Amino acid sequence: MTPHGTRAGEDAEDLDVEEVLALVRNSNGNPPPEPAPRAGTDSPGTPHRPDARHHATPWPEARAQAERAARSAVRAARRAPVSAPLDAALGLTLAAPLDALTDLPSFDTSAMDGWAVAGPAPWAVRDEGVLAGHATPAPLTDGEAVRIATGARIPPDTTAVLRSEHGRTDDKGRLHATRDVVPGQDIRPRGQECRSGDQLLPAGTLVTPAVLGLAAAAGYDTVTAVPRPRAEVLVLGDELLTEGRPHDGLIRDALGPMLPPWLRALGAEITAVRRIRDDADALHEAIATADADVIVTTGGTAAGPVDHVHPTLRRIGAELLVDGVRVRPGHPMLLARTGETQHLVGLPGNPLAAVSGLLTLAEPLLRTLAARPAPEPYTLPLRDPVQGHPYDTRLVPVVLRGDEAVPLHYNGPAMLRGIAAADALAVVPPGGTRPGQEAELLDLPWASAGIGVCFT
């Protein structure tokens, strides 16, 4: 990946990233939601006021607000696409169509191990065979055959390829077929898959391992892609240990090891992970000097004596777009615009609450910045009843078993035991669900199909 600040891919097509966003953000055929102020809160663009009355944002609106914030940042930044080597392109989004640079295959090839034969049987077999990777072999004449390997060039004037298991030789060394030979059988003709210049994939396609293989086969060494959004993680708290067992009121930091790979799985490039003590000036310095597209903080989003995130955002004049979300766990999460093209996602300090914040605010923000297509929403019935919050949405870890989702225990805000075994989070509406009731599911990156398994 080209380092930030350099002009990557000087010969890359000058395609505005916003055009790619337009292709992928509406993959379900629906228009993007129009920005709208939240009821009872400051509208987007209104500076945070210390005396502003606090009303948490409904969970669906918080996610939509994160997408809108990202689209605004993309328009302001107008970052040029990058020319990414294939070994660094997994998880990126194509910023230009992938057009074939050659016919595929680029010459007639054998689809099987066997013999290339010409004319009717029996055939006299040449002494030397034809292997893949060699120059064009000499033409065949009627009644002649030559041993050939899968992927090798077909000799001119070949009638068909006879598979090894479908041929036998007699005592004079002549080759016979044990079944009918059809002209052209087991030959992959030049251009069977595509012709040079054919569009293989459109802009907006997520680069998966299969896309990398197709690009390589089509002659590419690099692909033109939307650059990854850069994220910096600030882990806050005096009580956190980085090694050993908890002791003397100190606890192990679970978020420092968890957040960077999770953010990478969401498409981000991690520029730094910094540990910040419970000091207002230290936090101010860290946020004021961060140059990432997204700053992710852990803890400090409530109103306790060492919760410095809100005062710091006021101090730097940030716009508070989401201040609390009506979701459990994770209620005190927040989203702020700290610059024209920079945002801060404030996660709660409790581990499962932080996961809730990742999926509520960081996922739609990073996905939109990276021009990744939105996952198709889906539901499954919940096997067991789930107790709901009277007013807020709940996110509950589940495992998928057949055609239903099984809620997991250990789903308290400070617990990771449930999410560590989970395939997804169930979106439980206020009031809860009964057995068999359908619930929306949010796949975890490593449990969903596609590139989510990539953390590097």
Phi and psi in degrees as a GROMACS rama.xvg file:
@    title "Ramachandran Plot"
@    xaxis  label "Phi"
@    yaxis  label "Psi"
@TYPE xy
-73.9229  133.424  THR-2
-59.9526  147.082  PRO-3
-62.0219  139.408  HIS-4
101.332  -13.1938  GLY-5
-100.897  157.954  THR-6
-85.9694  97.0591  ARG-7
-85.5212  139.616  ALA-8
62.7464  62.5097  GLY-9
-57.829  -27.7469  GLU-10
-95.5465  8.53965  ASP-11
-69.7404  148.563  ALA-12
-62.0275  136.515  GLU-13
-82.0339  74.5023  ASP-14
-104.962  125.898  LEU-15
-65.6041  130.1  ASP-16
-58.3615  -31.8355  VAL-17
-62.5155  -30.7513  GLU-18
-65.8022  -38.5092  GLU-19
-67.1823  -40.69  VAL-20
-57.9059  -39.8842  LEU-21
-62.9851  -31.7171  ALA-22
-72.0097  -40.763  LEU-23
-96.249  -24.7445  VAL-24
-72.3041  -20.8647  ARG-25
-113.804  37.1906  ASN-26
-63.1267  -19.9789  SER-27
-89.3981  4.77713  ASN-28
86.7628  -1.29194  GLY-29
-97.8503  146.036  ASN-30
-69.2685  153.426  PRO-31
-66.3078  148.887  PRO-32
-65.3769  140.684  PRO-33
-77.9211  140.343  GLU-34
-56.6605  134.909  PRO-35
-146.927  138.675  ALA-36
-66.4956  146.78  PRO-37
-77.9663  140.184  ARG-38
-61.853  131.337  ALA-39
77.2122  11.8005  GLY-40
-133.094  169.51  THR-41
-63.6598  140.912  ASP-42
-74.6799  158.178  SER-43
-55.4375  136.956  PRO-44
98.113  -10.4381  GLY-45
-87.53  123.785  THR-46
-58.2479  146.709  PRO-47
-64.2778  133.196  HIS-48
-115.222  134.699  ARG-49
-58.3216  -29.0872  PRO-50
-98.681  7.94812  ASP-51
-64.8398  135.252  ALA-52
-69.8917  132.36  ARG-53
-91.2549  126.065  HIS-54
-133.72  124.842  HIS-55
-68.3956  149.175  ALA-56
-85.0352  137.273  THR-57
-56.4784  146.92  PRO-58
-58.0376  -47.9462  TRP-59
-62.3652  -37.6858  PRO-60
-68.508  -34.0487  GLU-61
-62.0374  -42.276  ALA-62
-65.8453  -41.0537  ARG-63
-65.3031  -36.7271  ALA-64
-64.7383  -38.1084  GLN-65
-63.0798  -40.2861  ALA-66
-63.9548  -44.2289  GLU-67
-62.686  -40.6231  ARG-68
-61.1937  -41.5903  ALA-69
-66.4469  -40.7594  ALA-70
-63.268  -38.6096  ARG-71
-63.7061  -40.787  SER-72
-66.86  -38.1141  ALA-73
-63.9736  -43.0435  VAL-74
-63.458  -38.3761  ARG-75
-73.4512  -38.3804  ALA-76
-78.5479  -39.5809  ALA-77
46.8617  51.9409  ARG-78
-69.4521  137.472  ARG-79
-70.9126  145.504  ALA-80
-58.9343  158.802  PRO-81
-110.922  154.482  VAL-82
-98.4709  101.581  SER-83
-100.01  126.254  ALA-84
-57.4683  150.743  PRO-85
-57.9818  -35.0331  LEU-86
-75.4088  -3.39897  ASP-87
-121.054  8.92822  ALA-88
-99.6337  -8.16344  ALA-89
-58.6122  128.772  LEU-90
90.7934  -9.81981  GLY-91
-78.0679  170.912  LEU-92
-113.47  131.856  THR-93
-62.3062  129.508  LEU-94
-98.9637  -2.92655  ALA-95
-146.149  152.897  ALA-96
-60.1722  149.545  PRO-97
-95.1555  101.939  LEU-98
-100.922  140.822  ASP-99
-63.9693  130.753  ALA-100
-90.81  -2.98167  LEU-101
-157.784  163.256  THR-102
-66.6938  146.858  ASP-103
-125.723  120.478  LEU-104
-66.9036  161.414  PRO-105
-84.143  -3.24329  SER-106
-158  161.992  PHE-107
-62.6607  129.459  ASP-108
-129.927  159.174  THR-109
-81.7318  132.891  SER-110
-86.7434  -10.5465  ALA-111
-143.766  161.196  MET-112
-75.3265  137.791  ASP-113
166.429  -134.231  GLY-114
-129.134  137.627  TRP-115
-84.812  127.468  ALA-116
-124.277  152.966  VAL-117
-129.027  129.539  ALA-118
73.3667  -169.585  GLY-119
-80.1618  160.001  PRO-120
-73.3791  163.784  ALA-121
-77.5446  163.767  PRO-122
-120.818  142.896  TRP-123
-85.7885  131.376  ALA-124
-97.2036  127.964  VAL-125
-63.8645  154.805  ARG-126
-70.5605  -41.2214  ASP-127
-98.8301  136.822  GLU-128
-90.379  -179.922  GLY-129
-116.972  122.569  VAL-130
-110.082  158.172  LEU-131
-65.5967  144.078  ALA-132
89.6006  1.56432  GLY-133
-100.914  164.922  HIS-134
-66.7748  170.704  ALA-135
-58.5767  126.285  THR-136
-75.4058  168.25  PRO-137
-66.8453  148.972  ALA-138
-61.1956  155.849  PRO-139
-95.0128  152.408  LEU-140
-110.359  158.964  THR-141
-53.7275  135.148  ASP-142
85.3486  10.9091  GLY-143
-118.417  149.337  GLU-144
-139.821  160.28  ALA-145
-146.358  139.272  VAL-146
-60.8741  138.499  ARG-147
-142.816  143.946  ILE-148
-101.09  156.66  ALA-149
-56.6249  131.675  THR-150
88.1692  -5.92425  GLY-151
-77.8562  155.783  ALA-152
-64.6643  139.376  ARG-153
-79.9529  129.535  ILE-154
-62.6308  145.031  PRO-155
-54.7816  147.576  PRO-156
69.9986  17.1506  ASP-157
-71.3784  137.359  THR-158
-84.6101  -45.0599  THR-159
-164.821  171.459  ALA-160
-108.045  126.705  VAL-161
-98.149  120.056  LEU-162
-62.6966  151.03  ARG-163
-55.4146  -40.0545  SER-164
-77.5403  -7.06767  GLU-165
-108.356  13.6867  HIS-166
-129.225  153.684  GLY-167
-143.996  153.533  ARG-168
-110.814  145.197  THR-169
-91.8004  -176.101  ASP-170
-69.1893  -11.3173  ASP-171
-97.3067  4.61078  LYS-172
81.8182  10.4656  GLY-173
-86.5251  145.792  ARG-174
-92.3449  134.732  LEU-175
-124.595  151.577  HIS-176
-94.6847  138.272  ALA-177
-91.1942  0.2758  THR-178
-153.022  168.658  ARG-179
-60.2778  143.308  ASP-180
-104.81  122.168  VAL-181
-100.013  128.546  VAL-182
-53.0395  132.247  PRO-183
86.6346  -2.05123  GLY-184
-66.5599  141.189  GLN-185
56.1532  30.0664  ASP-186
-115.134  126.392  ILE-187
-91.2662  107.312  ARG-188
-72.585  151.767  PRO-189
-54.0088  133.904  ARG-190
76.4538  13.5044  GLY-191
-60.2514  -40.5415  GLN-192
-87.0645  -39.8763  GLU-193
-165.021  161.394  CYS-194
-106.262  153.715  ARG-195
-53.8947  131.664  SER-196
95.3776  -15.6746  GLY-197
-63.0513  140.583  ASP-198
-78.0304  120.149  GLN-199
-87.7105  -42.1956  LEU-200
-145.262  145.112  LEU-201
-85.2311  164.122  PRO-202
-57.9287  146.315  ALA-203
96.5773  -3.52501  GLY-204
-78.2875  134.188  THR-205
-73.0545  133.291  LEU-206
-81.3524  106.255  VAL-207
-102.153  173.305  THR-208
-56.1773  -37.349  PRO-209
-66.6261  -37.0192  ALA-210
-63.6893  -40.4484  VAL-211
-60.1343  -42.4006  LEU-212
-64.2657  -42.5201  GLY-213
-63.8127  -42.8536  LEU-214
-61.3151  -43.5942  ALA-215
-63.5834  -44.5725  ALA-216
-61.6222  -33.1044  ALA-217
-83.717  1.12624  ALA-218
103.259  9.30837  GLY-219
-89.55  141.214  TYR-220
-102.916  -25.4503  ASP-221
-137.357  161.356  THR-222
-126.286  149.998  VAL-223
-87.193  119.52  THR-224
-139.381  161.49  ALA-225
-72.0875  129.269  VAL-226
-65.0642  150.426  PRO-227
-67.7543  139.97  ARG-228
-66.6262  140.498  PRO-229
-93.3975  131.948  ARG-230
-125.425  138.977  ALA-231
-118.498  135.404  GLU-232
-107.324  127.759  VAL-233
-114.261  112.383  LEU-234
-96.3072  115.997  VAL-235
-101.779  145.108  LEU-236
134.106  131.946  GLY-237
-77.9941  -16.7332  ASP-238
-90.4356  5.66133  GLU-239
-97.795  133.144  LEU-240
-101.701  145.482  LEU-241
-101.298  -4.62596  THR-242
-158.389  162.546  GLU-243
78.1408  -174.985  GLY-244
-90.1996  152.905  ARG-245
-58.7259  144.827  PRO-246
-163.671  152.556  HIS-247
51.5735  42.1562  ASP-248
81.7008  -2.21429  GLY-249
-95.4369  147.099  LEU-250
-126.093  157.241  ILE-251
-72.4518  141.369  ARG-252
-77.7043  111.338  ASP-253
-90.3936  -24.8338  ALA-254
-80.033  -32.4569  LEU-255
-57.6203  -46.3965  GLY-256
-73.1802  -26.923  PRO-257
-86.4851  -40.5688  MET-258
-67.8184  -47.2421  LEU-259
-56.1563  -49.9626  PRO-260
-65.6918  -32.4028  PRO-261
-66.2656  -43.8972  TRP-262
-65.2362  -37.1417  LEU-263
-61.652  -41.074  ARG-264
-63.8783  -24.148  ALA-265
-87.5418  1.98342  LEU-266
106.648  3.04563  GLY-267
-89.6175  155.295  ALA-268
-101.805  121.214  GLU-269
-84.2763  118.172  ILE-270
-91.7339  -26.1614  THR-271
-167.076  150.35  ALA-272
-125.505  113.386  VAL-273
-119.723  141.314  ARG-274
-102.303  125.137  ARG-275
-117.667  128.117  ILE-276
-71.4674  169.153  ARG-277
-76.4629  75.5623  ASP-278
-142.236  124.38  ASP-279
-61.6514  -42.3846  ALA-280
-67.7439  -36.9007  ASP-281
-64.8186  -40.6914  ALA-282
-66.5066  -41.9891  LEU-283
-59.6846  -44.6325  HIS-284
-62.2024  -42.0608  GLU-285
-65.4781  -43.7481  ALA-286
-72.4653  -40.6833  ILE-287
-67.184  -25.6823  ALA-288
-101.34  -4.20583  THR-289
-71.7147  134.459  ALA-290
-115.082  15.7373  ASP-291
-74.9542  163.847  ALA-292
-71.4947  -33.8656  ASP-293
-133.266  128.525  VAL-294
-103.646  129.69  ILE-295
-116.409  120.64  VAL-296
-109.644  155.825  THR-297
-121.591  125.069  THR-298
77.6255  175.316  GLY-299
75.1991  15.3126  GLY-300
-97.7343  -2.95734  THR-301
-91.1608  -147.189  ALA-302
-127.559  31.5098  ALA-303
-79.6897  177.389  GLY-304
-64.8462  -23.8645  PRO-305
-118.092  21.4031  VAL-306
-90.4402  95.7605  ASP-307
-100.691  2.67983  HIS-308
-67.3467  -50.404  VAL-309
-60.4613  -48.7304  HIS-310
-59.7298  -36.2134  PRO-311
-67.3065  -40.3992  THR-312
-63.8953  -38.5685  LEU-313
-65.2163  -39.8286  ARG-314
-62.844  -35.1548  ARG-315
-94.3105  1.79628  ILE-316
73.8017  31.8042  GLY-317
-72.6803  155.466  ALA-318
-93.3533  120.455  GLU-319
-88.2651  105.1  LEU-320
-86.12  -38.0761  LEU-321
-134.212  121.252  VAL-322
-124.015  85.0579  ASP-323
90.4746  141.832  GLY-324
-130.674  141.491  VAL-325
-79.867  72.0406  ARG-326
-146.283  147.151  VAL-327
-129.541  130.951  ARG-328
-77.4243  172.515  PRO-329
105.25  12.1077  GLY-330
-49.856  -42.6731  HIS-331
-85.0042  25.1901  PRO-332
-71.2454  161.924  MET-333
-151.414  161.039  LEU-334
-133.903  128.421  LEU-335
-133.47  146.989  ALA-336
-92.6946  113.334  ARG-337
-100.358  -4.99787  THR-338
-167.634  172.787  GLY-339
-58.5623  -34.2684  GLU-340
-123.729  17.1759  THR-341
-126.498  140.592  GLN-342
-131.635  155.533  HIS-343
-119.766  129.37  LEU-344
-106.379  115.413  VAL-345
-94.8084  112.142  GLY-346
-94.7548  145.806  LEU-347
-62.9462  161.731  PRO-348
-81.103  -24.4399  GLY-349
-69.3781  136.021  ASN-350
-57.5876  -51.0062  PRO-351
-69.83  -31.2646  LEU-352
-64.9897  -36.1574  ALA-353
-66.1587  -39.4241  ALA-354
-59.9658  -42.1155  VAL-355
-58.1692  -42.5273  SER-356
-65.6883  -37.5543  GLY-357
-58.6773  -48.0187  LEU-358
-77.6104  -24.004  LEU-359
-83.5308  -46.0422  THR-360
-112.629  -46.693  LEU-361
-69.9807  -39.6386  ALA-362
-62.1061  -53.8426  GLU-363
-65.6992  -32.2324  PRO-364
-65.3569  -53.0064  LEU-365
-68.3746  -39.4198  LEU-366
-59.7359  -42.7225  ARG-367
-71.4804  -40.0019  THR-368
-61.5839  -35.2628  LEU-369
-86.2593  -1.0256  ALA-370
60.533  30.7246  ALA-371
-80.341  146.043  ARG-372
-68.2498  145.498  PRO-373
-70.5924  138.862  ALA-374
-65.2956  144.748  PRO-375
-68.6266  125.921  GLU-376
-66.5478  145.433  PRO-377
-149.32  161.224  TYR-378
-129.174  156.338  THR-379
-141.918  152.437  LEU-380
-70.357  142.39  PRO-381
-87.8538  129.749  LEU-382
-66.0425  -39.1258  ARG-383
-114.771  158.192  ASP-384
-68.8087  150.34  PRO-385
-127.354  124.219  VAL-386
-69.748  133.513  GLN-387
-104.6  166.653  GLY-388
-81.7246  148.228  HIS-389
-59.4759  -34.4356  PRO-390
-125.407  -21.4647  TYR-391
-107.314  157.088  ASP-392
-69.099  146.371  THR-393
-115.304  142.561  ARG-394
-111.385  118.234  LEU-395
-122.818  126.904  VAL-396
-61.6188  138.586  PRO-397
-138.452  157.323  VAL-398
-111.036  148.784  VAL-399
-96.351  124.411  LEU-400
-129.753  102.388  ARG-401
66.0326  -124.469  GLY-402
-104.334  26.7149  ASP-403
-144.857  163.901  GLU-404
-111.248  136.457  ALA-405
-109.132  114.646  VAL-406
-62.62  143.878  PRO-407
-103.753  152.284  LEU-408
-78.5888  -175.504  HIS-409
55.6168  53.3639  TYR-410
-114.128  23.6958  ASN-411
-72.2386  161.125  GLY-412
-60.5398  -26.6622  PRO-413
-95.8942  4.94913  ALA-414
-103.57  142.854  MET-415
-116.828  -5.70672  LEU-416
-61.9516  -38.2861  ARG-417
-71.213  -49.0519  GLY-418
-67.1978  -28.0583  ILE-419
-66.13  -24.8834  ALA-420
-100.806  -1.32367  ALA-421
-85.7256  156.054  ALA-422
-98.924  -24.7439  ASP-423
-161.97  173.557  ALA-424
-115.024  130.902  LEU-425
-86.7431  136.306  ALA-426
-91.6786  105.797  VAL-427
-99.9851  120.272  VAL-428
-71.6207  164.295  PRO-429
-52.8204  138.383  PRO-430
95.096  -16.425  GLY-431
90.1723  -177.058  GLY-432
-130.834  153.859  THR-433
-98.6462  165.24  ARG-434
-57.859  134.006  PRO-435
85.3743  -5.85732  GLY-436
-75.3186  138.397  GLN-437
-69.9668  141.277  GLU-438
-138.946  143.84  ALA-439
-67.3175  142.778  GLU-440
-119.135  140.507  LEU-441
-109.448  110.331  LEU-442
-66.5904  143.119  ASP-443
-79.939  147.388  LEU-444
-54.3502  -41.3206  PRO-445
-82.3159  -10.0343  TRP-446
-96.9125  -12.9695  ALA-447
-93.7844  159.81  SER-448
-70.9297  160.924  ALA-449
100.405  -141.682  GLY-450
-92.0025  2.64797  ILE-451
-59.3087  -16.066  GLY-452
-74.7093  -6.10358  VAL-453
-90.9821  124.913  CYS-454
-117.211  8.40664  PHE-455
